[in-house]
Amino acid sequence: MLSEQTVKELISTPVFISNASKLAYMLHDNIETASQELLLELMFHRLRLWSNKDLTLAVQRDLPSLKWRIKYARLDLVRKAVRDVSRELEKASMVAHMEPQASNEAETLEALGRLRELFKNAHTRDWVESVLRVGQRETMVRFNQTPRQFNCKLNKVCRYARKWQPKQSNSHEKELHILGQWDDLMNDTGTTDDDVQAFINSHQDYINEVINSPQVAYQVRLIKNLKHAGKDKYILVNLMAKREQELKEKDIDE
């Protein structure tokens, strides 16, 4: 259990404040709410195995492993927000010619609260909210639409939502989620060896599986001391890319 003092120290760090601000901007929320969501995500996910001592030392030493967890907790929250809205839009598409009783009320209410995160255009937000609340017929009346205009609009917003939804198959969702985090890390120009080491430490079992290859000369050193892993560092990057490609091809086949 984290002490109140340790939590106060965590939320006072520059990296937490910075990520909370980015989260508030991306979710169109206030900084207080975003900070609370980020803190809960950290406590129940990214930092759930950390002791009070672990976190205190990480804050005091400004450790990359803590910075990495805060950053990806933010990204997890954004992905979840987009996924929630996209899922409800898909439901709306499926029941376009039905009335809305087929939709789960709790999930619909949650999606309604997420509309601002996905749609910048107020008219589109109002239209999607109407579809989710009252269905096709009433929406067509409210927005003076013909059936063809309604269906065109619905297809358009669903395509837009799918663009922002993480493309993960159910069978490989967890692994592709890890690989997605890896891609984010590699695409960040500010990533250092310490950041990559923190990622390896957090996913050591998975990385051990990936590097179980004759291409890697010193597997233990690559896991424990990335800075001095020589060319094995670049082999790791290639193996991760190869694994991601294999999973995507497998999903296509399935």
Buried (B, 14 or more C-beta within 10 A) or exposed (E): EBEEEBBEBBBEBEBBBBBBBBBBEBBBBEEEEBBBBBBEBBBEBBBEEBEEEBBBEBBEEEBBBBBBBBBBBBBBBBBEBBBBBBBBBEBBBEBBEEEBEEBEEEBBEBBBEBBBBBBEEEEBBBBBBBBBBBBBEBBBEEBEBEEEEBBEBBEEBBEBBEEBBEEBBEEBEEBBBBBBBBBBBBEEEEBEBBBBBBBBBBBEEBBBEBBEEEEBEBBEBBBBEBEEBEEBBEBBEEBBBEBBEEBBEEBEEE
